[in-house]
Amino acid sequence: MTALARWCLRRRIVVIVLWLAAFAGVAVAAGVSGAAYSNDYEVPGTESGQAGALMAKAFPGQAGDSDTIVWHTERGTVRAGAVEKTMRRTLGEVARLPGVAEVHGPYGSHAKADVGGAQGGRQISRDGRTAYAALVFDRPTEELGVAQVRKVVETARAADGDGLQVELGGAGIALTEAPRAQLPELIGLGAAAVVLFLAFGSLAATFLPIVTAVAAVGTASAGIALLSHAMTVADFAPMLGSLIGLGVGIDYALFIVTRHRKGLRAGLPVQEAAERAVSVSGRAVVFAGATVCIALLGMLVLRLSFLNGVALAASLTVVLTVAASVTLLPALLGVIGMRALGRRERRRLAEQGPEPEQRAGIAARWAGFVERHPKLLGAAAAAVMLTLALPTFGLHLGTSDQGNNPATSTTRKAYDLLAGERAGGGHGSGFGPGFNGPLTLVGTLDGPDDRIAFDKLPQRLRHTPGVAQVGGPEFDGSRSTGVITVVPDSSPQSRQTSDLVERLRGEVLPEAADGTTLQVRVGGVTASYDDFASVIVGKLPLFIGVVVALGSILLLLAFRSIGIPLKAALMNVAAVASAFGVVVAVFQWGWGSELLGLGSAGPIEPFLPVIMVSVLFGLSMDYQVFLVSRMYEEWQLTRDNRQAVRVGLAETSRVINSAAVIMIAVFAAFVLSGDRTIAMFGIGLASAVALDAFVLRTLLVPALMHMLGGANWWLPSWLDRWLPRISIEPPPEPRDAPAPPRPREGDRPLVGAQGVGRPTGRTDG
């Protein structure tokens, strides 16, 4: 590591140019090829997936998503002459817009708008106050232009007013409400810059971690776009990568810059201080980055294609942030020279010379306080974590839809009008809460007995509890595949709808097919959500076990201890559980979700536990490594556990807390992205980092280590001989007892045992 730092410092211009060239090259390649992200989270082989595949094959015209134009009136009905005239004109204008293939409404037919007959009658609610038109674009949603869709929205909503409300919903319309990724990144970077300036007091040092992180994340974002052409990469992967990369990238650079500034204050030359910073803190950064990547790559054991892409995309971002921290950062340190210190620090260093590191201050007093009251503080910290973790036991996995969008969005209003939800709460006109997520029953018919049984199925379904409406059956041309549409009397995200899916699969459909070869599969929104969640939950124990085991093995190798990895695993589980408690309270229970602009309460995304466990285990390992590595260094020098824990906490708590504040600011800024999924990650990760840094690492971990004493560092001798040796910190050197004297003018500072400068005019034999 020292040789790498020395090379980067001596060829600093070359290193900077290489990074700029890499960023420019990958960005140009990504710009030329574009991105191919996927929003298909289906799991192959599930019943709902099989139903969708059969539906797409037998009824290709009904297999895709449909956008809707919804209108509602409180005065009279939508059949009134004035309303019908207005909406006929509006639908005709929409139908003639570029990019619109068809508009199917309830009033009649005209150019490019086929909207009459029995189907049209079904598009008006029973009370006659709400109607909708199906809107079909001429290309898939992912290929639509935002400006094109926005023109459709503006044209349709021009009819809004004079007692008529017009809203639009669907995947295509949602493009006009898509978040702008730059806003949360800019806010997060601004908050990080403020914290860094308060910590460093130097403008040049403030921008080093930010420049390093931005260079790595920018290169990674373009690389993820290229990766999307080679494998399935979820559409939220780039923003998730930015969220993780900015957080860990700034933190990693912060640790190295902090060590570099410490060397400069001790009187070391710029190059020597930078080399030592990368050699010492750089090792911890590489180790911490490896733990994050291992935790992220643990998602590969789930064998879910879109999660594989997320794992590799996020790991690529972390790898590049580590690479930038140990190559680009030392080159930049060489460029700014002594300006890594503030003006006052440089002036004091020139006038008074280097001074020994002082361990007084708030951090040292807090470390002593924890040492004196480990049981009380440990119990208080455990109580806080347990209380916040309680909501996790009520976790309900599902997938949010436009009913969870902010109340002011047109997609949310359209969803509520179709469901019949009033703006002030309660149920009004509309088509019922289950209309936005009907179930699709796809039957495979082989012979007359199967067809007779399938024909009788709708009548049986109408008498099934939880069913509001039944449509069909419809058959393909060969009558080998039939479809029945079931509208539940509860919303797609409701547990009652999930219960209905189980009832249909476990009781109703097997009884209807008894004595035949009829096979009916249940598909649709809720069924696919439930299948996806069940697959994730089934594999979650294996995934968590793999991540915990790999992280524990790394810590075992690094710290030669049984107790350190076990405590780390316990603390990581506590951080994850408590963070999920906060996520459940905000998003599932709706505590403040509307106030934050995150929409209404709803289920937690099924893939969120997997990704958050990966990220949180990696980030928790980071703080564990930076805290315990300093304690381990002190333990090797003194063999005094109390002193090792006290000194380690006193010397690392300030930088860990500063790093945590930066990461919290970056993660919390992504709540403003407007994307519910990314906001879940932002709040979950920000909560976890806050609890990990300010409760676990500064309270519970040191309290437990004080109570366990020398057992913290116990390792059986046979295991010690068998394990390979991994060094995070360079081997410790014996301390010089006397404090270093003030250097005389002309003395060249050397590196002391702990990075403290000693003048050449005198040595300690």
C-alpha positions in Angstrom: 0.0 0.0 0.0 2.9 2.4 0.8 4.5 1.7 -2.6 1.1 2.4 -4.4 0.7 5.7 -2.4 4.3 6.7 -3.2 3.8 6.0 -7.0 0.5 8.0 -7.0 2.1 10.9 -5.2 5.2 11.1 -7.5 3.0 10.8 -10.7 0.1 12.7 -9.4 -0.7 14.4 -12.7 -0.6 11.0 -14.5 -3.0 9.6 -12.0 -5.5 12.5 -12.3 -5.4 12.3 -16.1 -6.0 8.6 -16.1 -9.1 9.0 -13.9 -10.4 11.8 -16.1 -9.8 9.6 -19.2 -11.5 6.6 -17.6 -14.5 8.7 -16.7 -14.7 10.4 -20.1 -14.3 7.1 -22.0 -16.9 5.2 -20.0 -19.3 8.1 -20.1 -19.0 8.5 -23.9 -19.5 4.7 -24.4 -22.6 4.8 -22.1 -24.0 7.9 -24.0 -23.6 6.2 -27.3 -25.0 2.8 -26.3 -27.7 4.1 -23.9 -29.1 2.1 -21.0 -31.3 -1.0 -21.0 -32.6 -1.1 -17.4 -35.4 -3.4 -16.5 -38.5 -2.9 -14.3 -39.5 -6.6 -14.6 -39.2 -8.0 -11.1 -41.1 -11.3 -11.9 -39.6 -14.5 -10.7 -39.6 -17.3 -13.3 -41.4 -20.5 -12.4 -44.0 -19.0 -10.0 -47.7 -19.6 -10.6 -48.4 -16.0 -11.5 -45.4 -16.0 -13.9 -46.8 -19.1 -15.6 -50.2 -17.4 -15.9 -48.6 -14.3 -17.4 -46.7 -16.4 -19.9 -49.9 -18.3 -21.0 -51.8 -15.0 -21.2 -49.2 -13.4 -23.4 -49.2 -16.4 -25.7 -52.9 -16.8 -26.0 -54.0 -13.2 -25.8 -51.1 -11.0 -26.9 -53.3 -7.9 -27.2 -54.3 -8.1 -23.5 -50.9 -9.0 -22.0 -49.4 -5.5 -21.8 -49.9 -2.5 -19.4 -52.6 0.0 -20.1 -52.8 3.7 -19.2 -56.0 5.4 -18.4 -57.8 8.7 -18.6 -60.3 9.1 -15.7 -62.9 11.7 -15.3 -65.4 12.3 -12.5 -68.2 14.8 -11.8 -70.0 15.5 -8.5 -72.9 17.3 -10.4 -75.1 14.9 -12.4 -73.4 12.1 -14.3 -70.7 11.6 -16.9 -73.5 10.8 -19.4 -74.7 14.4 -19.2 -74.6 16.3 -22.5 -72.0 18.9 -21.5 -69.6 16.3 -19.9 -70.0 13.9 -22.9 -69.3 16.7 -25.4 -66.2 17.9 -23.5 -64.8 14.4 -23.1 -65.5 13.3 -26.7 -63.6 16.4 -27.9 -60.8 15.8 -25.4 -60.4 12.1 -26.2 -60.3 12.9 -29.9 -57.6 15.4 -29.4 -55.6 12.9 -27.4 -56.1 10.2 -30.0 -54.6 12.5 -32.7 -51.4 13.3 -30.7 -48.1 11.8 -31.9 -47.3 8.5 -30.2 -50.9 7.6 -29.3 -52.1 4.4 -31.0 -55.6 4.1 -29.6 -58.0 5.6 -27.1 -60.9 3.4 -26.0 -63.6 5.3 -24.1 -67.3 4.8 -23.3 -69.1 7.3 -25.6 -68.7 6.1 -29.2 -66.0 5.9 -31.8 -64.1 8.4 -34.0 -60.7 8.7 -35.6 -58.1 6.5 -33.8 -60.6 6.2 -30.9 -62.7 3.1 -30.8 -64.9 3.6 -27.7 -68.4 2.2 -28.0 -70.6 -0.8 -27.4 -70.8 -3.1 -24.4 -67.2 -2.5 -23.5 -67.9 1.2 -23.3 -70.8 0.7 -20.9 -68.4 -1.1 -18.5 -66.2 2.0 -18.4 -68.8 4.0 -16.5 -69.3 3.4 -12.8 -72.7 2.2 -11.4 -73.6 5.6 -10.1 -72.6 7.2 -13.4 -70.2 9.8 -11.9 -66.9 8.2 -12.9 -65.7 7.0 -16.3 -62.4 6.1 -17.8 -60.8 5.6 -21.3 -58.0 3.1 -22.1 -55.0 4.9 -23.6 -52.6 2.9 -25.7 -49.3 4.3 -26.9 -47.6 3.1 -30.1 -44.5 1.8 -28.3 -43.5 0.2 -25.0 -43.4 2.4 -21.9 -39.6 2.2 -21.6 -39.3 3.7 -25.2 -41.7 6.6 -24.6 -40.4 10.2 -24.5 -41.3 12.2 -21.5 -42.2 15.3 -23.6 -44.5 13.2 -25.7 -46.3 11.8 -22.6 -46.5 15.2 -21.0 -48.3 16.6 -24.0 -50.9 13.8 -23.6 -51.3 14.7 -19.9 -51.7 18.4 -20.7 -54.2 17.8 -23.5 -56.4 15.6 -21.3 -56.2 17.8 -18.2 -57.2 20.8 -20.2 -60.8 19.5 -19.8 -60.5 19.7 -16.0 -62.7 22.4 -14.4 -66.3 23.6 -14.1 -67.2 20.6 -11.9 -65.3 18.1 -14.0 -62.1 16.4 -12.7 -59.8 14.7 -15.2 -56.8 12.6 -14.1 -54.4 10.1 -15.8 -52.8 7.0 -14.5 -50.6 4.1 -15.7 -47.0 3.3 -16.3 -46.6 5.6 -19.3 -48.2 8.6 -17.5 -45.8 7.9 -14.5 -42.9 9.0 -16.7 -44.0 12.6 -16.2 -43.7 12.2 -12.5 -40.3 10.4 -12.6 -37.8 11.9 -10.1 -34.8 13.8 -11.2 -31.8 12.0 -9.8 -29.6 15.1 -9.7 -31.5 16.8 -6.9 -30.8 14.3 -4.0 -27.2 13.9 -5.1 -26.6 17.7 -5.1 -28.3 18.1 -1.7 -26.4 15.3 -0.2 -23.1 16.6 -1.5 -23.9 20.1 -0.2 -24.6 18.7 3.3 -21.5 16.7 3.2 -19.4 19.7 2.2 -20.7 21.6 5.2 -19.8 18.8 7.6 -16.4 18.4 6.1 -15.6 22.1 6.3 -16.7 22.2 9.9 -14.4 19.2 10.6 -11.4 20.3 8.6 -11.5 24.1 8.5 -9.8 23.9 5.1 -11.6 24.5 1.8 -9.1 22.4 -0.1 -9.4 19.5 2.3 -13.2 19.8 2.2 -13.5 19.2 -1.5 -11.0 16.3 -1.7 -13.5 13.6 -0.4 -16.2 15.0 -2.5 -14.1 15.1 -5.7 -12.9 11.6 -5.0 -16.4 10.2 -4.5 -17.9 12.0 -7.5 -15.2 10.7 -9.8 -15.8 7.1 -8.6 -19.6 7.3 -8.7 -19.7 9.1 -12.0 -17.5 6.4 -13.6 -19.6 3.7 -11.9 -22.9 5.1 -13.1 -21.7 5.1 -16.7 -20.4 1.6 -16.2 -23.7 0.4 -14.8 -25.4 1.7 -18.0 -23.0 -0.5 -20.0 -23.6 -3.4 -17.7 -27.3 -3.2 -18.3 -26.7 -4.4 -21.9 -24.9 -7.6 -20.7 -27.3 -8.6 -18.0 -30.6 -7.7 -16.3 -30.1 -4.6 -14.2 -33.1 -3.1 -12.2 -34.1 0.4 -13.1 -33.4 1.6 -9.5 -29.8 0.2 -9.6 -28.1 3.5 -10.8 -29.6 5.6 -8.1 -29.0 2.9 -5.5 -25.4 2.8 -6.6 -25.1 6.6 -6.3 -26.6 6.5 -2.9 -24.1 3.9 -1.6 -21.1 5.2 -3.6 -21.5 8.8 -2.4 -21.9 7.7 1.2 -19.0 5.3 1.5 -16.8 7.2 -1.0 -16.9 10.4 1.0 -16.4 8.4 4.3 -13.4 6.4 3.0 -11.7 9.6 1.8 -12.5 11.3 5.1 -10.7 8.6 7.1 -7.6 8.9 4.9 -7.6 12.8 4.8 -8.0 12.8 8.6 -5.0 10.6 9.1 -3.0 12.7 6.6 -3.9 15.9 8.5 -2.8 14.3 11.7 0.6 13.6 10.1 1.0 17.1 8.9 0.2 18.5 12.3 2.8 16.2 13.7 5.4 17.8 11.5 5.7 15.2 8.7 6.4 16.4 5.1 3.4 16.3 2.8 4.5 13.2 0.9 5.4 11.2 4.0 2.2 12.1 5.7 0.2 11.0 2.7 2.1 7.8 2.3 1.5 6.9 6.0 -2.2 7.9 5.7 -2.8 5.6 2.8 -0.6 2.9 4.3 -2.6 2.9 7.6 -6.1 4.2 6.9 -5.9 2.9 3.3 -5.6 -0.6 4.5 -8.7 -0.2 6.6 -10.5 1.3 3.6 -9.7 -1.6 1.4 -10.7 -4.1 4.1 -14.0 -2.2 4.7 -14.7 -2.0 1.0 -14.1 -5.7 0.7 -16.7 -6.4 3.4 -19.3 -4.2 1.7 -18.7 -6.0 -1.6 -18.9 -9.4 0.0 -22.2 -8.4 1.6 -23.6 -7.1 -1.7 -22.4 -10.1 -3.7 -24.2 -12.3 -1.1 -27.3 -11.5 -3.2 -26.0 -13.9 -5.8 -27.0 -16.9 -3.7 -30.6 -16.0 -4.2 -30.3 -16.7 -8.0 -32.7 -13.9 -9.0 -31.6 -12.3 -12.2 -32.5 -8.7 -11.5 -30.9 -8.9 -8.0 -27.7 -10.2 -9.6 -27.5 -7.1 -11.6 -28.1 -4.9 -8.6 -25.4 -6.7 -6.6 -22.8 -6.3 -9.4 -23.8 -2.7 -10.1 -23.5 -1.7 -6.4 -20.3 -3.7 -6.0 -18.8 -2.0 -9.0 -19.5 1.4 -7.4 -17.9 0.4 -4.1 -14.8 -1.0 -5.9 -14.3 2.2 -7.8 -14.7 4.3 -4.6 -12.0 2.2 -2.9 -9.8 2.5 -5.9 -10.3 6.3 -6.0 -9.6 6.6 -2.3 -6.2 4.9 -2.5 -5.0 6.3 -5.9 -6.8 9.5 -6.9 -7.0 10.8 -3.3 -3.2 10.7 -2.6 -2.5 12.3 -5.9 -4.8 15.2 -5.0 -3.2 15.4 -1.5 0.1 15.9 -3.2 -1.4 18.7 -5.4 -2.9 20.7 -2.5 0.2 20.2 -0.2 0.0 21.9 3.1 -3.4 23.4 2.3 -4.9 20.2 3.7 -4.6 22.2 7.0 -6.5 25.4 7.6 -4.7 28.7 7.7 -4.7 28.9 11.5 -3.3 25.3 11.7 -0.5 26.1 9.2 0.3 29.4 11.1 0.4 27.6 14.4 2.6 24.8 13.0 5.0 27.3 11.6 5.2 29.3 14.8 5.1 26.6 17.5 6.2 23.4 15.6 4.5 20.0 15.9 2.8 19.1 19.1 1.9 15.7 20.5 -1.6 14.4 19.9 -3.9 15.3 22.8 -6.5 12.8 24.0 -8.4 15.3 26.0 -11.8 16.7 24.9 -15.4 15.5 24.6 -14.4 12.2 23.0 -11.9 11.3 25.7 -14.4 12.3 28.5 -17.1 10.2 26.9 -14.8 7.2 26.6 -14.0 7.5 30.3 -17.7 7.8 31.1 -18.5 4.6 29.2 -15.7 2.8 31.0 -17.2 3.8 34.4 -20.8 2.9 33.6 -20.8 0.0 31.0 -23.8 -1.9 32.4 -26.1 1.1 32.6 -25.2 2.5 29.2 -25.2 -0.9 27.6 -28.7 -1.6 28.9 -30.0 1.8 27.8 -28.6 1.3 24.3 -30.1 -2.2 24.0 -33.5 -0.9 25.1 -33.4 1.8 22.4 -32.5 -0.7 19.7 -35.1 -3.2 20.9 -37.9 -0.6 20.9 -37.1 0.6 17.4 -37.0 -3.0 16.2 -40.5 -4.0 17.4 -42.4 -2.7 14.3 -40.3 -5.2 12.2 -42.4 -8.0 13.5 -45.4 -6.5 11.6 -43.5 -6.3 8.3 -45.8 -6.9 5.3 -44.1 -7.5 2.0 -45.7 -6.4 -1.2 -45.2 -4.0 -4.1 -46.4 -0.4 -4.0 -48.4 1.0 -6.9 -49.7 4.3 -7.9 -52.1 4.2 -5.0 -49.0 4.9 -2.9 -48.0 8.0 -4.9 -48.2 11.4 -3.3 -51.7 12.7 -2.9 -51.1 15.6 -5.2 -50.0 13.5 -8.2 -52.4 12.8 -11.1 -51.6 9.1 -11.1 -52.6 8.9 -7.4 -55.8 10.8 -8.1 -56.7 8.6 -11.1 -56.1 5.5 -8.9 -58.3 6.8 -6.2 -61.1 7.8 -8.6 -61.1 4.3 -10.1 -61.2 2.8 -6.7 -63.8 5.2 -5.5 -61.7 6.7 -2.7 -62.7 10.2 -1.7 -60.1 12.9 -1.4 -60.9 13.4 2.3 -60.9 9.7 3.0 -63.7 7.1 2.8 -65.3 5.4 -0.1 -67.3 7.1 -2.8 -68.2 6.4 -6.4 -65.9 4.4 -8.7 -65.4 0.8 -9.6 -64.3 -0.5 -6.2 -61.0 -0.9 -4.5 -60.1 -4.1 -6.3 -60.5 -2.5 -9.8 -56.8 -1.3 -9.9 -55.5 -4.8 -9.3 -57.8 -7.6 -10.8 -56.8 -11.2 -10.6 -56.4 -13.1 -13.8 -57.4 -16.8 -13.8 -55.8 -18.5 -16.8 -57.0 -22.1 -17.5 -55.4 -24.7 -19.7 -58.2 -26.7 -21.3 -57.8 -30.2 -22.7 -61.1 -31.7 -23.8 -64.8 -31.0 -23.3 -64.8 -31.9 -19.5 -62.3 -29.1 -18.9 -64.3 -26.6 -20.9 -67.5 -27.4 -19.1 -65.8 -27.1 -15.7 -64.2 -23.8 -16.8 -67.6 -22.4 -18.0 -69.1 -23.2 -14.6 -66.2 -21.6 -12.7 -67.5 -17.9 -12.9 -70.7 -18.8 -11.1 -68.7 -20.5 -8.3 -66.4 -17.5 -8.1 -69.3 -15.0 -7.7 -70.2 -16.8 -4.5 -66.7 -16.8 -3.1 -66.0 -14.5 -0.2 -63.8 -11.5 -1.2 -64.9 -11.4 -4.8 -66.7 -8.3 -6.0 -67.0 -8.9 -9.8 -66.3 -11.7 -12.3 -65.7 -11.2 -16.0 -65.6 -13.9 -18.7 -64.8 -16.5 -19.5 -62.9 -15.6 -22.7 -61.2 -18.2 -24.9 -58.4 -18.0 -27.5 -59.0 -19.1 -31.1 -58.4 -22.8 -30.4 -60.3 -22.7 -27.1 -57.4 -24.4 -25.4 -56.8 -21.5 -23.1 -59.4 -19.6 -21.2 -59.3 -16.4 -19.1 -61.5 -15.2 -16.2 -61.1 -11.8 -14.6 -61.8 -11.5 -10.9 -62.1 -8.2 -9.2 -61.6 -8.4 -5.4 -63.6 -6.3 -3.0 -60.4 -5.2 -1.4 -57.4 -3.2 -2.7 -54.4 -4.9 -4.4 -52.1 -4.3 -1.4 -54.6 -5.5 1.1 -54.0 -8.6 3.2 -57.6 -9.6 2.3 -56.7 -9.8 -1.4 -53.7 -12.0 -0.5 -56.0 -14.2 1.5 -58.3 -14.4 -1.5 -55.4 -15.6 -3.7 -54.6 -18.3 -1.2 -58.3 -19.3 -1.0 -58.6 -19.6 -4.8 -55.4 -21.6 -5.1 -56.0 -23.9 -2.1 -59.8 -24.5 -2.2 -61.9 -23.0 -4.9 -59.9 -23.9 -8.1 -59.0 -27.5 -7.0 -62.6 -28.2 -6.1 -63.8 -26.8 -9.5 -61.3 -28.9 -11.4 -62.1 -32.1 -9.5 -62.5 -35.0 -11.8 -61.0 -33.2 -14.8 -57.6 -32.3 -16.1 -58.4 -28.6 -15.9 -55.5 -26.6 -14.6 -56.2 -22.9 -13.6 -53.4 -20.6 -12.6 -53.9 -17.4 -10.7 -52.1 -14.3 -12.0 -52.4 -10.6 -11.7 -50.9 -7.9 -9.6 -51.4 -9.2 -6.1 -50.7 -12.8 -7.1 -47.3 -11.8 -8.6 -46.5 -9.7 -5.5 -47.3 -12.5 -3.2 -45.3 -15.0 -5.2 -42.3 -12.7 -5.4 -42.4 -12.1 -1.6 -42.7 -15.8 -0.8 -39.6 -16.6 -2.9 -37.6 -13.8 -1.2 -38.7 -14.8 2.3 -38.0 -18.5 1.6 -34.4 -17.7 0.6 -33.8 -14.9 3.2 -32.4 -17.2 6.0 -29.8 -18.7 3.6 -28.8 -15.2 2.4 -28.5 -13.7 5.8 -26.5 -16.8 7.0 -24.1 -16.5 4.1 -23.5 -12.7 4.6 -23.1 -13.1 8.4 -20.7 -16.1 8.0 -18.5 -14.4 5.4 -18.3 -11.1 7.4 -17.5 -13.0 10.6 -14.7 -14.9 8.9 -13.1 -11.7 7.7 -13.2 -10.2 11.1 -11.9 -13.4 12.6 -8.9 -13.3 10.3 -8.3 -9.6 10.9 -8.6 -9.4 14.7 -7.6 -13.0 15.8 -10.6 -13.2 18.1 -13.8 -15.2 18.5 -15.6 -12.5 20.4 -15.2 -9.6 18.0 -16.9 -11.4 15.0 -19.7 -12.6 17.2 -20.4 -9.2 18.6 -20.2 -7.7 15.1 -22.8 -10.1 13.8 -25.1 -9.4 16.8 -24.7 -5.6 16.3 -25.3 -5.9 12.6 -28.5 -7.8 13.1 -29.6 -5.2 15.7 -28.9 -2.3 13.3 -30.8 -4.0 10.5 -33.8 -4.9 12.7 -34.0 -1.4 14.1 -33.7 0.3 10.7 -36.5 -1.9 9.4 -38.6 -0.9 12.3 -38.2 2.7 11.2 -39.0 1.8 7.6 -42.2 -0.1 8.6 -43.4 2.8 10.8 -42.9 5.4 8.0 -43.9 3.5 4.9 -46.2 0.6 6.1 -47.9 2.5 8.9 -47.7 5.8 7.2 -46.2 7.8 10.1 -45.3 11.0 8.3 -45.1 9.5 4.8 -47.6 12.0 3.3 -45.8 14.9 5.1 -42.5 13.8 3.5 -44.1 13.6 0.1 -43.8 9.8 0.0 -47.4 9.0 -0.6 -49.8 6.9 1.5 -49.1 3.8 3.7 -48.4 0.6 1.9 -46.4 -2.6 1.9 -42.6 -2.9 1.9 -41.0 -3.9 -1.4 -40.1 -7.6 -1.3 -36.6 -7.1 -2.5 -35.9 -4.3 0.1 -34.9 -6.7 2.9 -32.3 -8.4 0.7 -30.7 -5.3 -0.6 -30.8 -3.4 2.7 -29.3 -6.4 4.6 -26.5 -6.5 2.1 -25.8 -2.8 2.3 -26.3 -2.4 6.1 -24.1 -5.4 6.9 -21.4 -3.9 4.8 -21.7 -0.4 6.3 -21.9 -1.8 9.8 -18.7 -3.7 9.2 -17.0 -0.4 8.1 -17.5 1.2 11.5 -16.7 -2.0 13.3 -13.3 -2.2 11.4 -12.4 1.5 12.0 -13.3 1.3 15.7 -12.0 -2.1 16.6 -8.8 -1.8 14.5 -7.6 1.0 16.8 -8.6 -0.9 19.9 -6.7 -3.9 18.5 -3.6 -1.8 17.9 -3.7 -0.6 21.5 -4.4 -4.1 22.8 -1.3 -5.4 21.0 0.8 -2.7 22.6 -0.5 -2.8 26.2 -2.5 -6.0 26.7 -4.8 -3.8 28.8 -8.4 -4.2 27.6 -9.8 -1.2 29.5 -7.2 1.1 28.1 -7.5 -0.4 24.6 -11.3 0.1 24.5 -11.0 3.6 26.1 -8.2 4.8 23.7 -9.9 3.2 20.7 -13.2 4.9 21.4 -11.6 8.3 22.2 -9.5 8.4 19.1 -12.0 7.1 16.5 -15.4 8.3 17.8 -15.0 11.8 16.4 -14.1 10.7 12.9 -16.7 7.9 13.0 -19.4 10.4 14.1 -18.3 12.9 11.4 -18.4 10.1 8.8 -21.8 9.0 10.1 -23.3 12.5 9.8 -22.0 12.8 6.2 -23.5 9.4 5.3 -26.8 10.2 7.0 -27.0 13.5 5.1 -26.3 11.8 1.8 -28.8 9.0 2.5 -31.5 11.2 3.8 -31.3 13.5 0.8 -32.5 10.6 -1.4 -35.9 10.9 0.4 -36.3 13.9 -1.9 -35.9 11.8 -5.0 -39.7 11.4 -5.2 -39.2 7.6 -5.8 -40.8 5.6 -3.1 -38.4 2.7 -3.4 -35.3 4.9 -3.3 -36.8 6.8 -0.4 -37.2 3.5 1.5 -33.5 2.9 1.0 -32.6 6.4 2.0 -34.6 6.4 5.3 -33.6 2.8 6.1 -29.9 3.4 5.5 -29.9 6.8 7.2 -31.6 5.3 10.3 -29.2 2.3 10.4 -26.1 4.5 10.1 -27.4 6.9 12.8 -28.2 4.0 15.2 -24.9 2.2 14.3 -22.7 5.2 14.9 -24.4 6.9 17.8 -25.9 4.0 19.7 -24.0 0.8 18.8 -20.4 2.0 18.2 -20.3 4.7 20.9 -22.4 3.0 23.5 -23.3 -0.7 23.2 -20.1 -2.1 21.6 -17.6 -0.4 24.0 -19.9 -1.2 27.0 -19.9 -4.9 26.0 -16.2 -4.9 25.5 -15.6 -3.4 28.9 -17.8 -6.0 30.5 -16.1 -8.9 28.7 -12.6 -7.8 29.5 -9.8 -9.9 28.1 -12.3 -12.4 26.6 -12.8 -10.0 23.7 -9.4 -11.0 22.3 -9.5 -14.8 23.1 -8.6 -17.2 20.3 -7.8 -20.9 20.8 -4.1 -21.5 20.2 -4.7 -24.2 17.6 -7.0 -21.9 15.6 -4.5 -19.1 15.8 -1.8 -21.4 14.3 -4.2 -22.6 11.6 -5.6 -19.2 10.5 -3.8 -17.1 7.8 -2.7 -13.7 9.0 -4.3 -10.5 7.6 -3.1 -7.1 8.7 -5.4 -4.1 8.6 -2.9 -1.8 10.4 0.9 -1.9 10.0 2.7 -3.6 12.9 2.8 -1.4 15.9 6.1 0.1 17.0 7.1 0.7 20.6 6.2 4.1 22.0 8.7 6.6 23.0 8.0 7.5 26.6 9.1 11.2 26.5 7.1 13.7 24.6 8.8 15.0 21.4 10.5 18.4 21.9 9.7 21.4 19.8 11.9 21.2 16.6 14.6 23.8 16.0 14.6 25.8 12.8 16.2 23.7 10.0 15.4 20.4 11.6 13.8 17.9 9.2 10.9 16.0 10.8 10.9 12.2 10.7 8.2 9.7 11.4 7.8 8.7 15.0 6.3 5.5 16.3 2.8 6.9 16.1 3.2 9.5 13.4 4.6 12.1 15.7 7.5 14.2 14.3 10.9 14.1 16.0 13.7 16.5 15.0 16.9 15.1 13.6 19.0 17.1 16.0 18.1 14.6 18.7 17.1 10.9 19.0 15.9 8.7 21.8 18.5 6.1 21.8 
